[in-house]
Amino acid sequence: MSTVTTGVPAQDRTSAGAAPAVRVADAAVAYDSTTVLSGVSLEVPAGEILAVLGSNGSGKSTLVRAMLGLVPLSSGSVELHGTPLRRFREWGRIGYVPQRLSAGGGVPATVREVVASGQVVRRRRLHRATAAERAAVGEALEAVDLADRARDSVHELSGGQQQRVLIARALAARPDTFFLDEPMAGVDAASQRALARTVTRLSAQGATVVLVLHEPGPLEPLIGRSIVLSGGGIVHDGAPPRPEGDCARPGHEHVHPHADPDPASAALPDIEVPRRG
Ligand SMILES: Nc1ncnc2c1ncn2[C@@H]1O[C@H](COP(=O)(O)OP(=O)(O)OP(=O)(O)O)[C@@H](O)[C@H]1O
């Protein structure tokens, strides 16, 4: 039985007055002189699963990168867990899986090695992995259904399996706040289901998950709130929009979550998720 664990502090899971996991206030981002986002404000409460939707080039990745300080704001501000980004130091709480990153790069690393590399952010100094850290790697691999591939080179895996390795690498550090940029892009159906199970488990533990999505796919039933970016700003913030008009046509460009009367999560196996004391 899988036992993936996040480091969600008890006060963040239970306190109604906890700071939002992410607060963006009147943010603008420009690349060279081209403004990509402007006047963007939103709060992501701790424990929420937020989907960031929008057409190609609408600024979804840019927004997530701005939330993490990976692109500078030209105006506005970002806070993570109540702390302005420039003073935020609890990076061990943050798990980020960027878009289109290939696991392992040119290094012939095994699946287990790549996943273990996610724990470096938690370590104060170099030391051999503790039993608890090795266990966390095992749990992370179980969580994405890749425990049986731990000794294989990441290059032997499919694109979808490599994406799962990257998510396991983020899980291994036991963060409580995840930013997943298009985790389903180019991912096979089995990997999509595994990712959906992982997000379900994280959500059950109270983790915050910000997902950039083109195709909600199996994640659709999990998404309680979505924002849609267009024209550099947020044009929808609330329940996942339902398809209507042109958007209801097959092959429409904007992809929104669609209501599912038979949530996939109902079919998921019971998973024991121990909380940290
Ligand atoms: N480093 C960069 N330098 C210059 N322009 C950039 C850079 N990164 C993104 N852009 C531009 O900013 C705009 C928003 O890009 P972004 O990747 O945030 O959109 P997106 O909604 O995530 O797109 P996609 O769905 O295609 O991934 C696009 O016009 C893109 O070309």
The ligand as an ORCA input file, in Angstrom:
! r2SCAN-3c Opt
* xyz 0 1
  N      11.669     33.562    -21.840
  C      10.819     34.193    -22.671
  N      11.229     35.240    -23.408
  C      10.401     35.887    -24.230
  N       9.096     35.574    -24.382
  C       8.625     34.547    -23.668
  C       9.453     33.800    -22.781
  N       8.705     32.828    -22.192
  C       7.468     32.972    -22.714
  N       7.418     33.992    -23.594
  C       6.223     34.445    -24.312
  O       5.281     34.831    -23.326
  C       3.965     34.414    -23.729
  C       3.376     33.507    -22.639
  O       4.128     32.303    -22.614
  P       3.789     31.137    -21.609
  O       4.749     30.029    -21.882
  O       3.713     31.678    -20.245
  O       2.330     30.749    -22.079
  P       1.516     29.405    -21.830
  O       0.101     29.801    -21.650
  O       2.142     28.610    -20.758
  O       1.706     28.699    -23.245
  P       1.655     27.125    -23.646
  O       0.274     26.668    -23.377
  O       1.983     27.142    -25.104
  O       2.694     26.440    -22.799
  C       4.115     33.738    -25.079
  O       3.848     34.701    -26.080
  C       5.563     33.332    -25.108
  O       6.042     33.309    -26.423
*
